[in-house]
């Protein structure tokens, strides 16, 4: 079993624990498991008989089907502070300890392992921890394999089934009871999936399991398309589309390979463009006003400002196109200085910008993703994302910003200050004005004093700069409510305020004067932003010395790629039209027939012929076939004007529906046991006598008759109808119903519950027309649902009393027709039943991102034909060996993913996808099945060598430092992250994945000042285990504390200066006297745990061990 070695000389398996060994006769002990041949005194035996024993005399005995008792010699050290650990595996031995199950079982040298699998070989060993925090095991005992006792029965739905007994489960699978007490099941029906049926048809169950029939309507009104007539139910191709005739109505759709653009917030009205010769249409977003603009796959109305993909401020100018500023210029570099000690180029916005310090994220709602650049020689611009301040009025209000700037080459570094308040650009825009001073173009806003907001991005432009000059720029938000009495005020400052000192500092260089120049076009000199050429298909404009042209043609904004339906797309100019158009041409072996592109072997229906393309040549044949057998005796074959072929003409047998029916599903918290058929019939009669008075109680006269038409049908859940292949001996509980409470899980159709369907009927009449009857019947049903949901208790056969768990009214109604008729398009139409074999549509389902308790399921979306008949989807799962399925909540039919939760670690589950159809009888179909095995449980060890040693706190961020990962663990680490939360929160809200596992520090940003936080470092090991460092708490600084620290730093600096001067004076005197004096002094301020506004440290760990007790403090 497993990887255990065999005896070299004989090739046999070695002797197990406590069995007789004879080395002279090649009966060797299993050395791989730590067993050696010894006599009663424990001395090794080389000749003669002995017993296979280990050094720790581990002894395991089986007690019952699921319990093993263990005893061993005590080998834990006297100062050992952890628990013993039991390692065990099922069926196979493996050398890798990480593949064993682990349980901590206390500090006594004996224990009991419970909840094991019956009739299963278990390999067992006992160990102690060497490093509990790192999850490293130390000394361990020998390994013993022992088999638990076999089970005599399998238990399901209140019944015991003997080992070897076969059970048919709900006409879906055949199961056998195993000695492990579990069932092993195999599908009873060969095929999965929903039957493919035509419109007007549905599936009904047959006489046996896996036997189904299709009921379809007969006759129906034909369809006429382009002078061609198609009978009801026929499928045909028209203009490359697949069409179906259903009762005189034609439904067409493009082939499945054609993509369709769905409406979205960015494109609420997608527009379809037909391409000549191409089967599939092209889609683009251009269904706006005629003077709208289309830019970067988005559409904008004339006059709209918007942000481009590279954060450029753009504006739609209707037929003149879109105007945007130039792209990002090169970044200027400066040498490190007092103002910019650590210059770094970062791309937090859309353009690279030189930052001098960390971005101030204390107020992320006001400043974020900032960049700075210059659009003219005399201005500089800063841009960042922001949010409006909440106000009662509908006008968005933004906070004020303080802008400080200084010339980097100024030796005195004179700072200038301006205070601005951005305004939403929509409030500045006035389409009726023609004043050029208004924001006519984006460059107007970016080349003069301005502060505007477009979307959630602010653009602040400052003028009066020198050309080709680098500036330090600081920006800081001001408190809301400060009056703007210094707006755009320029003045030289002697110093920088404390708040501005902490502001974000960037470096930006203005443009050189020679860049802004005019353009020469066709012999004319044009100024910047002047239109050079404007025609029906393009607009050309002078932009910073370069003439750029933008197409205004719709076809040039769409690229048609080569495809099966369009082998050779070409953009061609058409005489008499300004803009080009896309056209498709066939491949070398394809054909161009009647304006359609056909590939070799493709056919096309044209009038009465079927035309096929074969090697660039089209051949047509008649579609008419000789028909000898009528669909019904009363049908005759006649020639119909406008049709190519003679058609069977049949009298359509139909009648209006007689009435309407609505249904209520009720779930009882009880189980069906033996003799379910007799039990269900008896329960239906009893419930009818109990539910009818509930319906009649306080009912109006108009609704009273509906309560007298109640019909009740009982089913024992989706898994209770068990058919047994032979008579067998059973152990049963007393009575026929078990009223044991069933835990409520997701979904309503809980396995094991009694499902009751209550139907209400009503007939149509002259006094009660259809619309009124349906309305009254639904009202009666809703009132009955309300009463059943009021904790109504019902009496079951045998005297048990149960409570209604849930009652819900179905969202649709069904209509009553004569036998053999189906309801179609408002009429009851004659139907026929087909018993021929039919194909089925299934789907593929896979499990991804499987953890110890979760699994993500993904499956192919259902096709449009199946969707038309699907009410909802449902995912069911069960643990291997069990029969009860646990259902999910109903899912939308178009859904293709589901998260399976609350699984047990290291278990195998059967999972299946169920489609619930709208058909009146056979509604549940299995679409896909798979097996999912969860991972082992995450490690509970705390630390694995991780120890947070220091946290440096600031007002809006903190620096966390920890010990580097030991080399013995680094190769087993997949990834690391640090996560944090405010201490009053119960769950971690923020996390940051580390780019390198060898890092030992991380910066936590966007923190709130004067707030207590909790943080921890986590590692993901290759075994799937997650290891935590333990938590540390810290308090961020406040602005008041920071000001005090600045004052304290100045005082300390002065004191140190005086102290150093004194030392120097004394040193000179001592030197003159040829004497030397040594002095040493200093202090280290170490604090532990939570401390306001200080660096937190923990004492150094013990040098020899990593026990948690050796590393106290914050962990």
N, C-alpha and C positions, 0 to 999 in steps of 0.2 A: 504493500500500500504506500503510495506516495513515492518519495525519493529515498527510502531506506535501502541500504546496500544489502546484497545477498552474500552468503558464505562463499568465498572464492573457490574452494575445492569442490563443493557439491552443487552450487548454484541455487540452494534452497534458502528460504527465509530463515533468519536467526530466531532463537528462542526468546519468548517474551518474559515479562517481569514475573517473578515468583514461580517460574516453571523450572523443571529439572534440566540441568545442563550437563553434558559430558564432552569436554573438549577432545578427548581421545577418540570419540566416535563422531567428530565434526558436528556436535550439537552445541554450537557457540551461542553466547548471549548477544543481544543486539547492542553492540558498542555505540552505534549511532545515537541510540536513545539514552546512553549513559549507564548501561547495565553490564555487570561483570559476574562471572561464575565464582561463587564464594560458598564456603561451608557455613555451619551454624555459628562459628566464632567470627565470621567475617573475613577469613583468610582466603586468598585467591586459590582456586582449584585448577591444577594443570592435568592431573590424572584422577579418575574416579568421578563420583557424582557430586553435584552441588546445586545451588539455587541461583537464579539470575536476580541480582540485587543491585541497587544503586547506593551511593554514599549517604543518601538521606532517608533511605527506607520509606520512600513514598508508597502508600498503600491506598488503593481506590476500590470501593465496593459499590455495586449497583443496588439502589433501594427504590423500587417502583419503576415506572416507565420513564420518568423524567428527572430522577434525582440520583446523584452520585455523592458518596461520602468519602472525604479525603483525610488522611493523617500522614504526618511526616515528622522527622526529627527537627527540633528547633535549631535553626542555623543563623538567625538574625543577630547582629552584634548587640552588645549590651546597651550602647548608646543610640541604637537605631530608632528613629522617630516616626517612620512611615509604616504603611501596612504591607502585609504579604500580598503578592500578586499571583493569581492563577491564570495560566495561559492554556487555551484549549482550542482544538480544531476538530472538524467533523470529517471522518472517512480517510483523510490523507494526511501524511506527515510532510512538513516543509521546514527547511533550515532557517528561513527568513522569519524572525520573530515578529516583524511588522505585519505578517499575514495571519497571525493568530488572534483570536478573541481574548480580551483581557478583562479581568474583574479584580478589584481590590476587595479583600475579604477579612480585614482585621489583622490583629497582631498575634493571634493564637495559632499554634501549629496544627490546626484542623479546621475543616469547614464542610459545608454541603453546597453542591452546585445544583440549582433547581432550574426548571423550565427548559430542560434539554430535550432533544428530539429522540423519540423512542426508536428502538431497533437500529441504532446508529452507532458506529465505532467512533469513539472520542479519544484523541491524543491529549494528554494532560501533563503539565509540569507546573512547578511552583517556583517563584523567584522573589527577590527583593530588589528595591530600587538602588541603583548607584547614583543616579542624578535624577530625582523625581521631576525637577523643573524642566530638564532637557528631555525627559521621556526616555532615559537610558537605563536599561536593566542591568543589574549586577549578577551576583551568584545565583544559580538556579539548580533545581534538583534534576534527577533523571526524569525521563519521559515514560509514562505508562499509557498503553492503549487498552480501553475497556469498552464493552458494548452495552448500551442500555437495554433494558428488557423490551420485548416486543409488545405492541398494543394488541388487544383482542378485538377492538371495535373501532369504527369511525363514527363520530357523532355529527348529525346534521338535522336541523329543523325538528328537534325534539325526539329523534329516533337514533338508535344504535344500529350500525350495519356491520356485519361480520367481515373479517379480513378475507379478501378474495371475492366479495360480493359485488356484482355489477349494478349500476344505477344509471338510468336514463334521466338526465337533468333538463327538464323544460324543453324537450324536443330539440335541444341544441347540441348536446355532447353526451358521450358515453363515458362513465367514470367507474373506476374500480377502487375498492378500499385496500390500502397498503398496510403492512405491519407497522409502519411509522405513525399510524393514526390519521393519515392524510389520504386524500383522493388524488388519483392520477387520471386526468381527463383527456379525451381526444375528440375533435369535432365529429358530430354525428352526420352533418351535411357536408358534402364535398366542396361546395362553392360558397364563397362569400360575396356580398354585394347586393345591390338593389336590382331587381329585374328591370330590363329596358322595355317599357311599354309605351304605346302611342298615346297621344292625347285622346281623352274620352274613354280610356281603359284604366282598370285598377286590378290589383292582385287580391285573390281570395284564397284561404287555406284549403288544402285538399283533405283526403281522408287519413293519410299517414304523415308522420314527420317528414320534413323536407319535400313534401308534395304540395305544389301550389298551382293555381289556375288563374287565367287572365279573363276578366269580364270586360267586353268592349261594346260600345254602342254601334248599331248598324244603320246605314243610310246617312243622311245629312245633305245639306245644300252644297253643290259644287262651287268652285271659284273660277272666275274668268279674269285672266291676266294677258294683256296684249293680244286680244282676240283668240287666246288659247284657253280651253276649259280643262280644269283639273278636278277630279272627284274628291269628295270629302275624305280626309285622312291621308291623301297622297303627299309625297314630298317631291319637290322639283327644284331646279336651279334657274334663277332669273337674274340676269345681269351680274353674274358671278356670286350672287347671294343664294344661300340655302333657304328655301321657302317651304311652308307647310300650309295645306288647306284644311281648315277646321270650321265646319258649318258655315261655309260661305265667306269666311274671313281669312285673309292671307297674312301670315306672320313670317317675316324675312329677317335674316341676320347675316352679318358678314362671316366668312370662314373663321375658324378658331384661331388661325395664325395671325389674324388682323388684330391690332391693338386699338383700344379706344381710350381717349383721354377723359378722365373723370373730372367733374367740376371740383374746384378747391378754393380756398380763401385767396390764393394768388391768381387763380384763373377761374372766376365764377361762371364764365360763359365760354367754354371751349368751342372752337369753330372747326368744322370738317371741310376739307378741301379735296374735291375729286380730281384725280390725276388721270389724264387721258391715257387709256391703255393699261392702267394699273387696277388690279382688283381691290386692294385695300386702300382706303382713303388716308390722307395725311391730316394731322391735327395741329392746330396752333391756337394761341390765345390772342384773338384780335377782334372779338365781338364787342367793341366799344364804339364810341362816337367816331365819326369820319375823320376828325382831326386828332385822333389819339395817336400815341407813340408806342412802338413795340421795341423793347430794349432788354437784352439779357433774359429772354424767354418770359418777360413780364410785360404787361400793358398798362399805360398811364394816360390819363386824360390831359388835354391841353392845359398848360399852366401849372401842372403838378410838379412840386419839388419831390425828389426821392433820393435814396442812397444807393449807389451802385455796389457791385460785389467787392470792389476795392475801397469802399468807404468814401468814394467821391461824391460831392454834392452836385446832383444833376437836375435838369429841368426839362420837361416836355414842352416843345414849341410847336406842336401840331404838325402841319405839313413841312415845316422847316426842320423837323427832326429833334433829336435829343442833344443838349449841350452839357458837356461835362468838363471839369478842369483837367489839366494834364496829370499823368501818372506820378507816382512817388519819385522825388528826386534823390540823388545819392545823399548818404548821411555824412554830416561833417563830424570829424573827430577832434577832440581836445585832449590836452595833456592833463593828468591828474592834478588837482589843485585843492585848496581848502574848500572851495564851493562844490567841487566835483571830484571827490577823492577816489571814487571807483566808477569811472565812466563805462557804461555797458550799452551795447546796441540790442534792443529788444523790440519784438513785434507784438505788442499787446493790442494795438489797434490794427489797421490794415496796412500801415506803412512803417518801415523800420525807423526807429527814433532813438536818439542817444539819451539814455536815462542816467542820472547821477546818483540816484538812491532808489530804495524800494518804493513802489507806488503806495501812497497812503490809502489803505482800504478800510479805514475806520468808518467811513460813510459810503458804502458801495452803491447806495441809491443815488448819489450825486456825482461820482466820478468813477469811470471804469473804461477799460480798453482805450487808453488815450494814445494819440500820436500828434506830432507837431511838424509843420512844414511851412514853406513860403511859396506864395503864388505870384508875387511881384517883388521888384527890388525894394519897395518902400513899406512892405507889410509882412507880418508873420501871423500864422494861424495855428491854433490848438483846437483839437477836436476830441470829444470823449462821449461816452454813453451816460445818460442820466435818466432820472424819473421826475415826474411832476410832483410838487408838494400837494397833498390832499387839501382841497378847498371845497366849500359849499357851492360855489358858483361853478358853471360848466366851463369856464375859461381856464385852461391849464396854467398853473403858476409854477415857476422854477426859482430855486434859491439863487442868491447873489454869489458871485465869485470874485475873489481878490487875485489880480494878476500882477506879479512883480517881475521886472525884466531888467537886465544889465548887460552891457557890452563886455564880452569875455576878454577883449584886449585892453579894456580900461584899467590902468594901474590902480586907480582909487576905487574901482568897482562901485560906481554910483548906481543905486537901485531906483527904479521908477515904479510907481504904483498906479493901477487903475482898478476900479470896481465896476463890474458890469452885471446886468441881470438879463439872461437870455429870454427871448420871446418866441413863441411858436410862429413858424414862418407863415402859417395860414392866416394869422392875424395881421401880418405885414403885407400880404398879397392883396392887390386890388386890380382885378382884370379890366376894369373900365378905365383905368388911368393909363396914359401914354407918356407920363413924365419919365425921362430916362434916369432920373435919380432914384426911381423905385427899383426893386429887385427884379430887373428885367431878365437877367441871366445869372447863372451861378457865379461867374467871375466877378459880377458886381458886388456880391456878398463877400467874396473872398479877397478882394483887393481894396477894401476901405473899411473903416471902423464899423463893426457889426457884431451882434451876438444873437444868433438865431438857433432854433431847434427844428430839426426835420426828423419826424418819427420819434426815436429815442436818442438821437445823436445831436450834440451841441457843436456849433462852429463859432469860435470867437476869433475875430480878426482885429489886430492892432496895427494902426498906421503910424507914420512918422519915423520909420526906421531908416538906417543907413543901408545903401546897397552893398551886397557881397560881404555881410558882416554877421558873425556868430554872436548869439545872445543866450545868456542863461535866462530861463523862464520858469517861474514858480507859479503854481495855481493852488488855491485853497478855497473850499466852500465856506461861506459865512453863515452865521445863524439866521434862520428864517425870521422875518419881521423887522430887521434893521433897515431904517429908511435909506433910500438910495440917494443921498445928498452929495456923494462923491463920484457919481457915475461918470466914467470916462475921464476922470481927473488925472492929469499928468503932473507929477512933481517928484523932485529928488528927495530920497529918504536917507537919513543918517545911519539907520540900522534896520534890521529885519525883525518883525515881531516874532514872539515865540511860536504862535500858531503857524505863521508862514514859514518858519524855519523847518517845521515838520512837514511842509507841503511837498508835493511831488516836484522835482527839479528836472528839467530837460534842457537840451541844447538844440537850437535851430538856427540855420543860416539863411539870410535873405538872398534872393536871386541877384545875380550880377546884372547890371544895367544893359549889357549888350545882348542878353538873351531875349528881352522883349523888343522885338523888331517887327517891321512890316513885312508883307509878302509881295512878291512880284508874280503876277498871273496874267498871261496873254498880253504882256506889254504894259500892264497897269500895276501901280503900287497901291496895295490895300493895307489898311490899318488892322490892328488886332481885333478879332471877332467880327470882321466885316465879311458879308456874303460875297463869294467870288463867282459862283455860278449856281443857278437854280433852274431845274428842268422838271419834266414830269416824272422822271425816274430817279433823280438824285439831287442832293444839295451839297455844295462845296463852300467851305468857310475858312478864313484865315485865322489860325490859332497859334500864337506865339511863333510867328515867322514861318509856319508851315501850313499849306493848304490841304485840308482833309475833306474827303467826300463821303457821304452817307447815303446808301440806297433807300429809296422810299417805296420800292416795289415789294409786294407781299410775297411773291414767289421766291425772291432772293433771300428772304428771311427763313425759308424752310429748305432743308437739305434732304432730298429723297435718296436713300441708300439703295444699293442693289439688293433685290430680294427675289424670292421664287416667283412672285406675281409681277415683278418689274425687273427683268434681268439687266436691261440697259437704260437707265434713266438719263435724260438729257434736258438741259435748260436751254430752250430755243427762243429766238426772237421771232415774232410773228408780224408779218407786214400789216401796217395800219394800227398796231397796238404799241403803246409806249413801253410796257413792262414785258419781260419774257415770261414763258410758261413752261412748266415741266411736262415732258412727254416720255412715255415708255416705249421701248422697242424690244422685239423678241431676241432671244439668243440665236446662235447659228443654227440650232436644230429646232427652234421654236417657230410659231406661226403667228401672224397678225391677221385675225379673222373678225370681220364686222366690228372693228375698233377695239377688239379685246386681244390681250396677249395670252397665248396658249403655249405651254411647254410640250415637248414631245411626249405623246401618250395621253395628254389631257383632252377631255371631251367637253362639249358645250351644246346645250339644247337650244336649237334655233327653230322656232315655229314647230313644224311637224317632223323635223329631222334631228338626229343626234350626230354632231360633227366632231371628228377626232383629228388631232394634229399628230402626224407621223413624219418625222424627219423633214420639217419645214413644209410639209404638204398637208392640206386639209381634205378629209374624206367624210362625206355625209351619208347616212342611211336613215330609213324611215323608222319612227319609234313605234309604229302600230304593230301589234301582235294579234294573232288569231286567238280568240277566246271562245271556248265551247261550253264551259260550265258556268251557269249563272250563280251569283252569290246567294240568291233565294229563289224559290220556284216562281214567284210572281214578277221577277225582273225580266226585262226584254232588252235585246241589243238593238239600238237605234242610232241613226246618223243625226248629229246635232249640228245646226248651222254654226260656223265659226270654230268647230273642233276638227282636228286632223283625223282622229280615229273614232270609230263607232264606240259608244259608251253604253254600259248597262244602266238602264233607267229603272229605279226601284221606288215603290211607294214608301215614303217615310212614315213609319208608324210611331206616333208620339201622342202624348196627352199631357195636360198641365198637372203639376203635382197635387196630390190630395191633401197634403198637410205638411207640417214641419215638426222637427224633433230637436231638442237640445239636451246635452248630457252634463252631469256633474260627477267628478271623480272624488271619492271619499276614501281615506286611508285610516284603517283601524289598527290600533296598537296591540295586535294579537297575531298568532301564527296558526296556520292550518297544519294538521298532522296527518294521521292516517285516514284512508277512505275519503279522499277529498271530494270526489264526485257526489257522493251521498251527502256529505257535509255541506257542500256549496248549495245544493238544491234546498236543503232544510234551512240554511241561513238566509237564502233569498226570500223564502216565505215568511220567516220570522221578521226580517228587517222590513219587508213591505208593510206588515201590520204595525210596526213601530214608527216608520218614517212618515206614513200617510197622515196620521194625526198631527205630526209636527208641521207638515206642509199646510194642513187645513186650518190650524190654529190661527185665529184672528185674521183670516184671509178674506179678501173682498169677494163679492159675488162674481165679479168678472173673471177672477183668477181661480175660483173654487173648482171648476171643472178640470183644470189642468192637473190638480193634485190627485184627482181620481184616475188619471191615466198613467200613474207611475209604473215603471218597470225597473226591476233591479237585477243586475248581473254581478256575480261574485267571482273573483279570481284570487288565487293565493300567491300574489306577487309574481315576479318574473322567474322565480327559481323554486317554487314550492311544489310544482306538479311533477312529482317523482314517480317513475314507473320502474318496477323492480323485475329483474329477469327470472327470479326464482323465489319460492317460498323460503323464508329463513326465520331463524330464531331472533327475536327482538327484545330489547329492554326498553320499556316505555315509561314515561311519566304518567301519573294518574290523569284520567280525563282525556278528551280529544282536542282540547285547545290549551295552548300554553300562553298565559297572559303575562309572561315575563316582559318587562319593559325593554324596548329596542332603542339603543342610543340614536338620537336624531343626527343624521349627517346631511351633507349637501344633497339637494334634490328631493323630490317628493315620492318617487317610486322606490321606496326602501325595500331591500330584499327581506322577505319574511313577513312583511305586513300583509294584512288582508285588504285587497283592493276591491272597492264596491263602486260600480257605475250605475248611477240613478238617472233614468231617462224620462223626460216629460214630453208628451205628444199633444198635438192639437190639429184638428182638421179644418180646412178652409171651407167657407160657406158664403152665401150671399150676405148674411147678417154679419159675418166676421171675415173681411177680406184679408188677403195675404199679409200686407204690411202691418195692419193692426194686430193680427194674430201673432206674428213674429215678435212684435214689441211686448205684447202681454205675456207671451210665453217666457221671454227673457226676463221680464220683471218677476214672474213667479219663481224662476230658477235662482235669481239673485237673492230673493228673500229666503229661499230654502237654504242657500249656502250660508247666509248670515246666521240662521238659526242652528245649523249643524256645527258651525264654528264656535258656538257659545258653550264649549265644554259639554256637549251633549253626551250622555252615557247611554249605550245600547246594550241590550241583553242578548248574549249568545247562547246557542244550544248547550245544555249542561249547567246553566246557571251563572257562568262567568259574566262579569260586567266590564266593559272596555269603554275607553274614551275615544271620540273622533280626534285623530291627530291633525288632519288637515282636510278641508273640502274646498275644491276649486272648480269654477265653471269653465268649460271649454270655450275658447273665443269664437268658435264657428258653429253653425247650425247645419243640419242635413234635412233634405226634403224627402217626403214619402212618395214613392212611385209603386206601380204595380210590379208584381214578380216578373223578372226578366227585363225590366227597364232600368236605365241609369239616368240620373239627372245631369243634363248638359245644356248650358246656355239658356236657362229658364224653362226648359221643357224636359219631360221624361221621355227618353228615346229608347226604342227597342234595342236590347243588348244580346250578345251571344257570348258563350263561354268557350275559350280555347284551352285545350289541354296539351298543346304541343310544347316542346322544350323551347325555352327562351334564354337569351343571353343575359348576363348580369354586369352591372357597373360597380366596381370596388375602387378602393384607393390605397395608396401606400402610406404607412405611418411609421415614423422613426422617433426615437427618444434621444434628445440631446441635453447637454448640461446636467447630467445625472449626478446628484450629491448623495449624502447619507439619508436625507429626508425629502428631497425634491427631485422632480424629473420634468423636463420640458418636452411636450409631445408636439410633433408637427406632422401634418398630413396634406395631401394634395387637395386643393379646393374642388368641390363638386361641380360638375358641368351644369350648364343652364337647363338641360333636359331633366336632370334629377332634381335640381333646385326647385323646379316648378311643382314638384310633388312632395317636397320635404317640409315638414312642420318645424323640426328642430333636431339638433345633434346632441349626443350625450356620450361622455367618456365613463366607462366602468372599469374598475380594477379590483383585484383580489390577490391575496397572498398565495403563493404556490402551495397546492395541497388542499385548499379550501374550495367550497362550492358557492358561497354567497358572494355576489358581486356588489360592490359599493359604487353607487351611481353619482355622477356630478350633477350640478344644476343644468337645466336645459340651455344649450348654446345656440347662437345664431347659425342658420344653415351655411352662411358664407364664411364662417370662421374656419381657420386652418391651424390654430395653435391652442394649447391648453397647458396650464401649470398644475401638475399633480403634486399635492402637498401631503404633509403628515404621514409620510412613509416610515417604515422601520428600517434602521440601518442594517446593511449586510443581509438583505432578504431579496428573494426573486418574486416578482409580481407578474401576473398575467393582466394585460391591458387590452381593451377593445373599444372600437369606435362604433356607436350605434346611431343609425338614422331612423328617426320617427317620421313616417310618411302620413300624408293626409288621407290615405285610403281608409274606408270605413271599417275594414276587418283586419287584415294582416298589415300591421303598421310598423313593427320593430324589425330592423334588418341590421345584421353585423356587416360593417363596411371594411374593417381592418382589425387585425390582432397582432400583438407582439409581446415579447418578454422583456422585462426591465429588471436589472439587478442593481440595487442601491450599494453605495460605498460603505466602508466601515465607518463607525462613529468617530467623530473628531476627537483628537487627544484632549485629555483633561489636564495634562501637565501645565503648570504655570511658569512660563519663563523660558525654558529651553536655552538657558544661557543669556537671555535678554534681561537687561537690568537698566532702567532709566536712571541716569546719574545726575542730570542737571536740566533745569528749565530756566531760560532767561526770558523775562516777561517785559512787555512794553504796553503801550496803550491799545494798539490795534493788532499786534501780532506777538508770537512767542517762538523761541528757538528751543527745541527739545533735543537733548543729547542722550545717547545710550551707549553701552559697551558694544564693541564690534562683535559680530557673530563668531564664535569659535570655529577654527578651521575644520574641526571634526563634524560640524553641522552644516557648513556652507554648501557642501556638495549636495545636500538633501533638501535645500530650500529652493522653492520655485519662485516665490515672489514675497514682497513685504509691503505693508501699508501701515500708516498711522491714522487713527481716527479719534475724533474728539466731539464733545458736546458740552453744553452748559450743565452744571452739576445738578440742577433741579430737574432736568429732563431725564426720562427713563431709558431712552434709546439713543444711540449715537446718530447724529445728524450729518456729520461731515467726515470725509475720508480723503486720503491722498496716497496714491500708489507711488512707491519709491522706484526711480529708474534703475537703481543698482542696489543689490542686496548687501554690498559691502559698505554702503553709507551708514554713518552712525549719528546723523542729525537730520532734522527736518524743520521747516518753518511753517507754522500755523498762521494763516492770514484771515482777514475779515473778522477779527475778534472785536467784541464790544468792551469798552473801557470799564474798569472797576467791576469786573464780573468774574465769578468763580467758574473754572472749567475743569473737566475731567478728560484725560487722554490715556491712550494705551497704544503700544506697538504690537502688530500681529504678523506672524509668518505662516505661509502656506507651504507645507512639506510635500515632497513627492509622493508620499504615501496617502495624501489626501487629508492629513491631519492639520488642524489649525492650532498654532501655539501663540499664547498671549504673554505679554511682558508683565501683566499686572497693571493697575491703574495708578496715575499720579494726578494730584490736584494742584492748581495754581490760580492766582488772582491777577488779572491784568491791572496795569497802572491807570490812574486817572490823570487828566490834564493838570489838576492842581498839584498832584504829587510830582509830576514832571517839572513844573515851574520851581517847586521847592528843591528838587534835586539839582536844577541848574544853579540856583542861588548857593546851595550847599557846595557844589563843585567849585564855584568861584571862590568861596570862602576857604575851602580846603587848599585850592591852588595858591592863594595868598599866604596861607599859613605855611605851606611847604616851602614857598619861596623864601620867607623870612628864616625858616629853619635851616635851609640849605646855606643861606648867606652866613648864618651864625656858625655852622659847621666849618665852612671855608675859613672864616676868621680864626677860629680856634686851631684849625689845622696848620695855618701859617705860623701861629705862635709856637705850637708844639714842634714844628719843623725847625724853627730857629733854635729851639732848645735841644734839638737832636733827640727828641722823644717821640714815640709813636703810640698811638692809642687806637685801639680797635673798638668799634661800636657796631652792634647789630640790633636791629629792632624791627618790628613789623607785626602785623596781625592778619589773621585770616578769619573772615566773618562767615562762618558756616551755619546755615539754618536747615531745619528738617521739617517735612510735612508741608502744611499750607502756611504761607507767610505773605503778607501784603507787600507787593511792589518790590520784591527782592529776588535774587537768584537763589533757587532752591537746589540743595545738594543732599545726597544721601551718603552715609559713611562708606568707605571702601569695603568691598566684599572680602570674605575670608579667602586667603590665597590657596587653600587646599581643597575646599569642597564648594559645591554650588547648592547646598541645601537651602530652601527658603528661609530657614531660621537664621542662616548666616548672613542674610542680606536684609536687615530690617529697614524701616523708613517708610517710603511712600509706596513701595511695591506690594 
